[in-house]
Amino acid sequence: MKKSFVLSLMLMAVLAINAQDPNFYIYLCFGQSNMEGNARIQPQDKENIDPRFQTYQVVDCGENKAGQWRTAVPPLVRCNTGLTPVDYFGRTLVSALPKEIKVGVVVVAVGGCSIDLFDKDKYQEYIPKQAGWMQNMIKEYGGDAYKAFIDAAKAAQKDGVIKGILLHQGETNTADPQWPLNVRKVYNDILEQLNLEPNSIPLYAGEVVAADQKGQCAAHNGTVRALPSVIPMARVIPAYGCECGFDHLHFSAKGYRELGRRYGAAALSDLGY
């Protein structure tokens, strides 16, 4: 057997091992406290999780080490975070998609943060001005939540195909008319840094606690609903009817489950299911 042919076979084997899996659908998730998950995780939330639903570990948490995929047993964000819409987003997808398809999520979120935390041109000025408790959360991401998000996304991208971005953020920017444009910039920056074509993947943006739940920031939902006017691939996930917690800022566990299912239904629709 000729040496060149052997080398070709070896190269093909290496490429096969390191190739993206087209049946591994990856979703990038970011935001503030409702994306972190504010409600306490209940026993039912840790049961019957299909191993086809995977999460990329962004930070070390006990035996779960950063840089690894694992079955998406909550908490998905950091060691002490709660139930997030992403939990039931992923469950919804794997329950409906063909068995050969896996779903992976990358989640970075910081309670109380402005959209500026995820703006590559603003975060360096933004972080030093924030309260100590927020800076401590950001330190868990090495002091740069945006870089941690992009680095994790790039690592995940080697294993599968990015199918969309989930956003839940806005309470801190309630009714800011510039928010949709700021989100557009962040969305465009993410795509550029991941070498994805402009407007090539959906952005699923969730509403905040709605007026029917007496949401303290419900006025922001009109601003969220403006996103499709500036981002053609934006999909708004309604929060009407999603139960909130006592503070009317965060969802209850029941509310997170329902909101997560709505994110999932929107993604399934885009996938043709």
N, C-alpha and C positions, 0 to 999 in steps of 0.2 A: 504494500500500500504506500503510495507516494506521501512524502512528508507534508506537502502542501495540502493534500486532501485531509490528512489527519488533523492538521492545524485548523482547517475549515470546520471540521466536525466539532473540535474542542470549542471554537469560537461560538458556534451555533448553540452548544450546550450551555455556555456561560450566559449568552443572551437570553436563552429560554428561562434560565433560573432567575434572571434579574428583570425580565420583561414585566410591563404593566399587565395586570389581569383585567381584561375588558369586562369581566363579570363582577368586578369589585367596584361598586358605586360609592364614591366618596363625597361627603357634604361637609363644608366648612362652616362653623357656627361661632358667632361672636356677639358681644353685647354687654349689657350691665346686669343688675341683680336678678331680673326675671329670666335671663339666659343662664346665669349661675344656678338658679333654682333656690327659692327662698323657703319653700315648704319642706317640712320634715319628710324624709324618705320612710315609707311604710313597708311592712313585710311583703305586701303584694307586689311592690315595685321591684323587688329583688328576686321574684319567682318567675319560673317558666320563660327565661330570656333565651331566645334562639341564638346559638353561637354564631350564626350568620350575621348577627348584629354586633359589630365590633367598634371599639373606641380606641383612638390613638392617645396614649398617655403622654400628656404634654409636660407634666411636672411629676416628680417622685411622690408617691403616696404609699407608704408602707411597702408591701411586697410588689406593688405595681410601680415599675420603674419607667422613667421618662424614655421615650423613644421606642416603645413597644406597643403592639396591638394586643387587645384583650377583649374578651366578651364584655359587652356593655352593661355590666352590673353597676348601678349607681353607688356613690356619686361619680359623675362623669367629668366634673370640672376640676375641683381641687379636693383635698382630703375632707374638709369640713363644709362643703357646699351641699345643697339639698337637691330635691327633685327638679328637673328642668324640662321644658317642652321637648328637648332633644330625646329624652328617654322614650317617650311614646311616639315621637316622629319615627325613630328607627324601628320600633316594634310594628308600627303600622305598615312600613314599607316591606319588611321581611315577611309579614303575614300575607301580603298580596303578590309579591314578586315570585317568579319561578325559583325553584329550589337551588338552581345552580348559581343564583345571584346573591352576593353578599353585600352588606351595606356597612360602610365605615364612616365615623364622624370624628372631626377634630373640633374641640370646643375650647375657646379662650374667652373668659368673661370676667369683668371686674365691677362689683357693685358700686353704684353711684357715679360711674364715669360718664363723661361727655363723649360724643362721637369723636372729639379731638384726640382721645387716647389712641385711636386706631388710624389717625392721619399721620402718615410718615413725615409730613412737613410741619406738624404742630406738636406732636407728643413730647418732644424734648423741652419745649417751653411750658407745656401744660402740666406735666407731672410735678415739678417742684412747687407748684402753687396749690397742690391738693393737700387735704388733711392727712395726718399721719396714718390713720387706719387704712386709707386707700393706698397710700404709698407702700404700706406693709404688704397689701395684697399684690401690688405690682411687683414687689421684690420677689415674690414666689415665682414670677416669670423672668427672673434675672434682671429686673428693673426696666424691662422693655416688653410690654405685653404684645405690641404689634409685631416686633421681631420674632417673639416666641410663636406667634400665630403663623407668620409666613414661613418660618423655619419648619414648623410641624407640617404645614400644608405641603411644602416642597418634599419633605420626607414621605408623606402619605401618597403624594402624586407618583412616586416611583413604584408604588404597589398597585395602584388602581387608577380609575378615571374620575376626575372631579365632575360631578353632575350638577352642583348647585351650591349656593351660599345661603345660610340662615342667619337672619339678624333679628335680635330683640333688644332694642335700645331706643331711648327717646325721652324717658321720664325726666332726665336731667336737662334735656333740650326742649321741654314742653313748649309747643306753639312757636318755636323759633322758625321763622319763614325761610331761613337759610339752610335748615336741616336737610331737606331733600337734596340740595346741591352739594352739601358736605358729604352726605351718604354716597352720592354719585361719584364724587372724587375718590372716596375710599374704595368703592366697588371697582372703579377703573384702575386704581393703583394695584389692587389685589390681582386682577386679571393680568396686568402688565408684568408684575413680578413673578407670576406663575407661567408666563409665556402662553397665555390663553388669548384667543381673539377677542376684541371688544364686543360686548353684548352677546357673548357666546353661551353663557349659562344663566339660569334664573337666579334672581335674588328674592328670597322669601322673607318678607318683613312682617313681623307680627304687630298687631295693635296692642296698646297698653290696656290696663284694666278699663273696661268700658263704662259708659254713663249708666247703663242699667244696673251696674254693680256699685254705682256712686264712686267711680274711680277718681282719685284725686287729680290725675293727669289726663283724664278722658278727653280734654280739649285738644290734646296732641294727636288724637286719632285722625282728625281732619288733615293734619300735616302728613301723617303716615300715608293716608290715601292719595296724597299728591305724588308719591314716588313714581308711579308708572308714567307720569307726564314728563319725567326727566330721565328715567331708566326704562327703556322699552321692555327689558326682561324682568322687571319688578313684578312680583305677585304679592298682594296684600292679604295677610291672614287675619280674618276678623276675630275679635275677642268678645263680641256680644254674646252674653249667656255663659261665659266662662267664669266660674265662681272665684271670688277673691278672698284674700285673707282679711284679718281684722283691721289692717291698716289702710285698706283700699288702694294700696300701691302695688302689692304683690298678689299673685294668684294663690289659691289654696292648692293642695295636692290634686284634688278633683279638677280644679281649673287648669292646672298644668297638663294633666292627662288629656283633657279635651282639646286644649290649644295645640298640644303635640300631635294629636290625631289630625287636626285641621292642617297643620304644616304637612303632615304625611300625605293627606288626600290631595293637596295641591301638587306635591312632587310626583305622586303617582299619575295624576292627570297629565303632567308634562312628559312623563315617561310612556304614556299611552296605555295606562292601566286604569 
